[in-house]
């Protein structure tokens, strides 16, 4: 995880690799893992979209020069 301006930048890999302590009083691990899988997939899609948009900005910036 990277730190930027007082908050963490979480990636899909961070979500995928996250480990939780399991206790007898804890939440249902299957439910937690299922939720994390959905969040990871959403982050992955957002990361791809951000990369595409950054590439478009770079191309547009070079065309305007």
SULTA-V376592 format. One record per residue. N is the residue number from 1. RES is the residue in three letters. PHI is phi in degrees with one decimal (* if undefined). PSI is psi in degrees with one decimal (NA if undefined). OMEGA is omega in whole degrees, 0 to 359 (NA if undefined). Layout:
n=N res=RES phi=PHI psi=PSI omega=OMEGA
n=N res=RES phi=PHI psi=PSI omega=OMEGA
This chain:
n=1 res=UNK phi=* psi=139.5 omega=177
n=2 res=UNK phi=-99.2 psi=153.3 omega=176
n=3 res=UNK phi=-109.6 psi=137.4 omega=177
n=4 res=UNK phi=-149.0 psi=128.1 omega=175
n=5 res=UNK phi=44.6 psi=54.5 omega=173
n=6 res=UNK phi=69.9 psi=14.0 omega=174
n=7 res=UNK phi=-145.1 psi=159.0 omega=181
n=8 res=UNK phi=-84.1 psi=146.2 omega=171
n=9 res=UNK phi=-99.7 psi=109.8 omega=184
n=10 res=UNK phi=-95.0 psi=133.5 omega=179
n=11 res=UNK phi=-107.9 psi=169.3 omega=176
n=12 res=UNK phi=-59.5 psi=-37.2 omega=179
n=13 res=UNK phi=-63.8 psi=-40.2 omega=177
n=14 res=UNK phi=-59.1 psi=-43.8 omega=181
n=15 res=UNK phi=-65.6 psi=-43.7 omega=181
n=16 res=UNK phi=-62.8 psi=-35.7 omega=185
n=17 res=UNK phi=-92.8 psi=-2.8 omega=182
n=18 res=UNK phi=-61.7 psi=133.0 omega=178
n=19 res=UNK phi=-114.4 psi=139.6 omega=178
n=20 res=UNK phi=-118.7 psi=143.6 omega=174
n=21 res=UNK phi=-76.6 psi=130.8 omega=180
n=22 res=UNK phi=-102.7 psi=125.8 omega=179
n=23 res=UNK phi=-123.1 psi=161.6 omega=178
n=24 res=UNK phi=-59.1 psi=-28.4 omega=181
n=25 res=UNK phi=-92.4 psi=-0.3 omega=187
n=26 res=UNK phi=-73.4 psi=179.4 omega=178
n=27 res=UNK phi=-74.9 psi=165.7 omega=178
n=28 res=UNK phi=-67.0 psi=115.4 omega=183
n=29 res=UNK phi=-58.1 psi=-37.7 omega=180
n=30 res=UNK phi=-62.4 psi=-39.6 omega=179
n=31 res=UNK phi=-66.7 psi=-42.0 omega=179
n=32 res=UNK phi=-62.7 psi=-48.4 omega=182
n=33 res=UNK phi=-64.2 psi=-38.3 omega=178
n=34 res=UNK phi=-63.9 psi=-42.8 omega=178
n=35 res=UNK phi=-63.7 psi=-45.6 omega=180
n=36 res=UNK phi=-61.5 psi=-34.4 omega=178
n=37 res=UNK phi=-63.6 psi=-42.8 omega=178
n=38 res=UNK phi=-64.5 psi=-44.6 omega=179
n=39 res=UNK phi=-62.3 psi=-43.9 omega=179
n=40 res=UNK phi=-59.3 psi=-44.5 omega=180
n=41 res=UNK phi=-62.8 psi=-42.0 omega=178
n=42 res=UNK phi=-62.8 psi=-43.9 omega=178
n=43 res=UNK phi=-62.0 psi=-42.1 omega=180
n=44 res=UNK phi=-59.5 psi=-45.8 omega=179
n=45 res=UNK phi=-63.3 psi=-41.0 omega=178
n=46 res=UNK phi=-64.9 psi=-39.9 omega=178
n=47 res=UNK phi=-61.6 psi=-41.8 omega=178
n=48 res=UNK phi=-63.9 psi=-43.9 omega=180
n=49 res=UNK phi=-63.1 psi=-41.9 omega=178
n=50 res=UNK phi=-62.0 psi=-42.6 omega=180
n=51 res=UNK phi=-61.3 psi=-42.3 omega=179
n=52 res=UNK phi=-63.8 psi=-45.3 omega=181
n=53 res=UNK phi=-64.9 psi=-39.4 omega=178
n=54 res=UNK phi=-63.5 psi=-40.9 omega=178
n=55 res=UNK phi=-62.6 psi=-41.9 omega=178
n=56 res=UNK phi=-62.9 psi=-42.3 omega=179
n=57 res=UNK phi=-62.9 psi=-41.4 omega=179
n=58 res=UNK phi=-62.5 psi=-45.3 omega=179
n=59 res=UNK phi=-64.2 psi=-43.3 omega=179
n=60 res=UNK phi=-65.3 psi=-36.4 omega=178
n=61 res=UNK phi=-66.3 psi=-38.0 omega=179
n=62 res=UNK phi=-71.9 psi=-32.8 omega=180
n=63 res=UNK phi=-70.9 psi=-29.9 omega=182
n=64 res=UNK phi=-80.7 psi=-6.7 omega=182
n=65 res=UNK phi=-87.5 psi=NA omega=NA
